[in-house]
Amino acid sequence: MKQKLKAGAGTANIEIARKILNVLDNYDRAFGVVTPETDAEKEVEAAYKETYDMIIKEFNEIGVKPVETVGTEFNYELHQAVMMRPDEDYEEGIVCEELAKGYAMEDGTLIRAAMVVVAA
């Protein structure tokens, strides 16, 4: 019975994480394109970053970790290759760019594959 409850909690954590990842993706996109200029805008950005960090902290507490990408060997179990391109800094088969973060549970259960570019 205890094992079933633990498995159910793990499945629930994965489903919740998948839904919250959509929110984190929006944060990542916004942080990438919006540059605060006034003090008021900087305060708003700081508040959003604090909320983002709180979500990441809670993810860590339930065992949700980002998938390692840039500089690692392409792993079809963790990465989704969107494209391949020559890259001076990385050997063939090494991830050279991350387009979208991937996440997995501590036990290795994939929540979402990282979308990556692989050196050719």
Secondary structure as GFF3:
##gff-version 3
##sequence-region A 1 120
A	DSSP	alpha_helix	2	33	.	.	.	ID=ss1
A	DSSP	alpha_helix	39	61	.	.	.	ID=ss2
A	DSSP	beta_strand	64	66	.	.	.	ID=ss3
A	DSSP	beta_strand	79	85	.	.	.	ID=ss4
A	DSSP	beta_strand	95	100	.	.	.	ID=ss5
A	DSSP	beta_strand	103	105	.	.	.	ID=ss6
A	DSSP	beta_strand	110	112	.	.	.	ID=ss7
A	DSSP	beta_strand	114	119	.	.	.	ID=ss8
###
